[in-house]
Amino acid sequence: MNQPLPAHLFAGLRVLDLTRVMSGPFCTAMLADLGAEIIKVELPGSGDDSRYFAPHVNGESTYFAMLNRGKRSITINMKSPEGIGLIRDLARKADVLVENFRPGVMERLGLGYDVLKADNPRLIYASISGFGQKGPLADLPAFDLVIQAMSGLMSVTGEAGGRATAVGESVADVTTGMFAAWGIAAALYDRERTGVGRQLEVAMLDSVFSMLLTNLSRRLFTDQPTRRVGNRHPETYPVDSFATKTGDIVLVGFSEAIVKRIFEAIGQPELSADPRFKNNRERNAHEAELRAILADWAGALTQDEALARLRAADVPAAPVWSLDDVLASEQVAARQLLVPGHNAKLGDIQFAPQPVRFAGTPAPATMRAPTLGEDTEAVLRDELGLDDARIAALRAAKTV
């Protein structure tokens, strides 16, 4: 007898997505990856601000497409009472609502949690913001670079003695989106037990701050200031990058046993007995000397030669890959880090879905990134039961 295909974990979950740019859309994209039905609400004519973010191909933002995979796009004028009414109608049938307006905006629109909770007590209402719904900074606008700058992350990123540097990806947005998705999953679990939803909020500053574990452990429990240290680990040495003849490598000497193996791999086992390098404290105190020894060794070899010697000694080591190197690797294909997708303007494309693998769930299916308002009529008809005449009237009034 044929067994039914296993369902995606969030199959049947209805999510009303009122988010834009990155943190909120990343959150809802993670839910879509697991089968949730995402209805993304955008403004007529303009849509999500990120539709204007480069790069563009055939007039469509590939940035937007990556973040809005697996969703349906509808356009609703949220400045009109009739548009607000449509959103309330959709929220009545939703399991989850996610928004990332500035604090207070949803309340002014008549879409605050108390209003929507009265309509739908099972609704989980997630609010994403830069600095939280309350607090002295709550009203400030927040973007990824702003949060990297104010969270402390930027202050500890960069070369020693150099300027503070941002991480080379929108890590504050991505982190916040992940925490929001985690919070929604926790609230859904709680709803299974209680039968009622709840409101949750996540702030970008809080999210990044909570990740600064190495630097917080230094600042909160010692009298030592944090500092920029480049590619080396702030506390442990040698954990660093080195140049070879054909590219950079990294190595990780996080224990005494591994440091001993590093010295053996570079052909200088006697360094294990050198008082300058006998423990982590001394290696930090004599970092310049140890770094020079390792740099001279690596610089005389190719990347492949250096890695072969380190790996033969069971030392954690790796090449510094470009993104092109990663994309060309067999690992990406073996782990299905890219999945097929489609967009009406871009054609057949690829997405990078959430990376957690769940046993017994189907492989990722082809996902679609919607063009602006592509699903408006279908959602109004299927979800709210509106007929053609009613939809035409909404269009004529520029509500949708």
N, C-alpha and C positions, 0 to 999 in steps of 0.2 A: 504494500500500500504506500502511495506517495505521501511523504511527510510534508506538512505545510511549511512554507518558508518562514524562518524566524522574523519577528518584527523588529524594527528599529526601536531603541529604548524609549524615545519620545514620540513614537507614532500616535497620532490622535491628539497630541497636545496642541492647543491653539494659542498662538502668541500674537499680540497686537504690538507692533514695533513702531514707536513714535520717536526713534532715535535718528541721529545723523552724524556724519563725519566718520569717526573710527571707534571710540570706546564702546558705544552702544551697539552699532552695527556688528562689531566683532563678537560681542556677547550673543546677539541673536543668531549670527552665523553659526556659532558653536552649537546652538540649540537646533538649528536647521540641519546641521551635519548628522544629528542623531534622530532625524525624522520629524521634528516638530513642524507644524504648519505655521509659517510666518507671514503675516499680513503687514507689509511695510507701508506706512502712511507718509506720503510726500505732498508738498505744496504744488498745486497746479502751475504749470509753466516752468517753474525753476527747479523743483525737486530738492533732494538732498544736496547740501552744499558740496559734498565730495564728488558729485557728478562733474564738477568743474575742475577737479584736480587732475593734473597730468600724471602719467602719459595718456594721450587720447589716440585711439585707432578707429578709423571710420566714424569719427565724431563721438565715440563712446569712451568714457573714462575706464581704463582697465583697473585703476585703483578702486573705483566704485564696484566694478564687477567682482573683484576678489573678495570684497567685504560683504557683498549682498547676494551671495550664492544661495540657491535654494529658497528664495523668498518670492512672494508675489507683491507687486507694486501697485498701489492705488493712490490716486490723487484726491485730496479733500482740502477745501479751503477752511482752515482752522480759525479764520477770522470771522466766519459767518455763523450765526446761530444754527442754521440748518446743518452746516458742516460739523459743528460740535455735537449736534444730535446724532449724526451718523456715527461718530466715533463712540459715543455712549452706547449706541445700539450694538456696535461691534464688541465693545468691552463687556457687555452683558453676556456675550457668548464665548468670551475668551477665558483661558486658564491663567494667562500671564500677560501683563502689560509692562513694557519697558520704555522708559523715557529718559532723555538726557538734556532737557531744557535747563536753563538757569533756575535755581530755587525760587519758587513762588509763581512761576509762569503757568504751570498746570492748574494751580488754584485759581489764578485770575481768568483762565479760560473756562472755568467751570468743570475741570476734569481732575480735580484733586482726589486723593485717595478716599477721603470720607464720602464724597459724592459717588464715586464708582463702587465703593464697598457696599453702599446702600443698595445699589443696583444689582450687585453680584458679590455676595459675601465670600465666595470661594476664590475670588480674584487675588492673585499674587501680583503686587504692584512694586516694580523695581525702579528706583530713581538713581541715576548716575549723574554725578556732577564733579566739578573740579575740586572743590574744597568742602563739600558736605552741605546738607540742607540748612544747617545752623552753624554759627561761629563767626568770628570777626572777618574772615575772608570769604564768606559764603557768596557774596554778590560779585566777586571778581570773575572776569572771563578766564577760562582755562584752556590751554592747548598743550600738546605734549611737551614742547620745549619749555613752556612756563613751569610745568610740573617737574620736569627734570631739573630745572634751575632751582626751584624752591624746596624740593624734597630732600636735598642733600646729595642726591645721586651724582649730579653734575660736578659737585665740589670734589668728589673722590675719583673722578674719571679723567684720565689724561696722563701725559708724561710727567715724571717728577720735575718739579720746578717750572712746568709749563702752565698754560691757561686751562681752566676747567673746560671739559669737552662733553658734548652730548653723546649718548650712545647712538650708534649708526642705524637705529630703527626706532619706530614710535613705541618704545617699550612702556611708557606710562599709559598710553591708550590701550595697548594689548593687555597689559597686566590688569588694568581696571575691568576690561571686558571679561577676562577670565574669572576674576573674583565675583563679578556680577552673575555670571553663569553658574558658578559654584553656589552662590547664595540662593539663586532661583531653584537649583536642584535641592538644596537643603530645605527650602520653604515648601517645595512640592512634597518632599518626604513627610514633613510635619503635617501638611494638609491631609495626607493619607490617614493619619492618626486622629486628627481633630475635626476634619471636615470643613475647616474654614481657612481662608487665605490670610495673608498678612502683607504689610508693607516692609520693604527693605531698601536700604540706601547704601551706596558705595561711592567713596570719593577718590579721585585720582591721587591726590596728595597722600591720603591714608594708605592707598594700595602700594605705592612705590616706597613710602617710608617703612612699611612693614617688611619689605624685602631686604633692607640694608643690614642684614644680620651680622656680617663680619665687622662692619664699621661700628655698628651699635654695640657689639660686644666689647670693642676697644674703648669706645667713648664713655659708655655707661659704667664700666667696671674697672677702668684704669685711669691714670692721670695723663695718658698719652693722647695727643690730638690725632684726628684722622688726617690723611694726606693722600695726594696723588702719587701713584707708584708705577704708572705705565702698565705693562703686561704682567708684571710679577704679582704674586699674591701679597696682600698687605701684611700678613703675619708670618708666612712660611716660606723658607728659601732652601733649595732652589725650586721655585715654581715660576717659570718665566718663558719668554720666547727668545730664540737665537737665530741669527742669519747663517745659512749655509751658502754654498756656491750657486745653488739653483732655487733657492726659496727659503722662507722661514719655517722653523719648527717650534713646537712647544714641548716642554717636558715638565713632569710633575713629581717632585721629590717631597712627598708629604709625610714620610716616615723615615726613621733612622735606617731601616732595612733597605728601603728604596734608594736612599742617598748612597748607601754603601754600594748598591748595584750600579748606580750612575758612575761612581768613581771607577768601578771595574770596567764598565762599558767604554769609558774614554781612555782606558789604558793607564790609569793612575790610581790603583787601589791603595797606595800608601796615603792618599789624602784622607782616608778614614781615620788615620791616627794623628792627623795634623790638628793641633790644639785650636786652630782658627775655625775648624769645620766640625768639631766633635759633637755639637748639638745645634738645635735650631737657633738658640740665642746667639751662639758664637757665629753661626753662618750669617745671621742678619747683621751682626756687628761688623763682619768682614765680607759683606756682600760684594763690594767692588772687586776684591781679589778673586773671589769664587766666580763671579760673573766673567771676569777676564779669562780665567782658565777654561770655562765652558765655551765662551765665545770663540776663543782660539781653536779649540777642538772642532766645533761645528763649522767654522769658517774654512777649514781645510778639507771639508767633505761635501759631497752633493747631498741634497735633501734625502734621497733614497738611501745613500750609504749611512748617513747619521741615524735615520730611523731604523734601518736594519740592525745596527749595533745596539741601539737602545731597546728595541723590542726583543732582541735575542737575550738581553739581560732582564727581561720582564719589567722594563721601566715604562710607565704610562707616557706615551709620546705620540705626537701627531703632526702632520703637515698643516700649515696655515693655508686653507683652501679658499679660493675665490668662490663666489656664488656659481660661476660657470663650472668650476670643478665639482661642486656639490651636485649640481643638476646633471652632470655627465656621469656621476658615479653609479655603480650598480646598486648601492645602498638605497638610493631614492626609488628606484624601480622595485626593488625587493620589498620595501616597506610601504609601497603605495603612497608615497608622500605627495604625489600629484594625482588627481582624479579627473576624469573627463567632465567637461561642462559645455554650455552653449549660451550664446547671446544672439538676439536677433540681428544686431549690427556687427558683432565681432565674429560670429560664426562659431565653429568648434574651437574651444579653448580649454585651459586646464586651471584647476583650483588647488589650493593647499588647504585641506580640511583639518579639523581638530585631530590631534595625533593619538588619542587614546584608543586602544584596540580592545573591544569587548568580545569575549568568546561567545559563539553561538548567534552572532548577529550577521546580517548579510553584508557583503562587500559594498563599499560606497557606490551608489548609482550615479548616472549622469545628472548633474545639477544645472539649473538654469539661473542666469543672472538677468533680472528683468530690466527692460527699458522703462522709461518713465511712464507710469500709469498704464502699463501693459495689461494689467489684470483688473482695472477698475470695474468694468462692466460685469465681469465674471464674478467678482467678489460680492458686488452689490446684489447681483441676482441670486447667487448660490448661498451666501451667508445671511443676507437680510431679506431675501424673497421679493426684491423690487422688480417690477415689470418694466418693459421697454419704455412705456410712456413716462413712468416715474423717473427712470434714469435719464431720459431725454430732457425732462424738466429740470433735473439737477444740473445737467450740462448747460442748458440755456441760462440758468441762473448763475453759472460759473462756480457752483458749489463743489463740483468735481471736474 
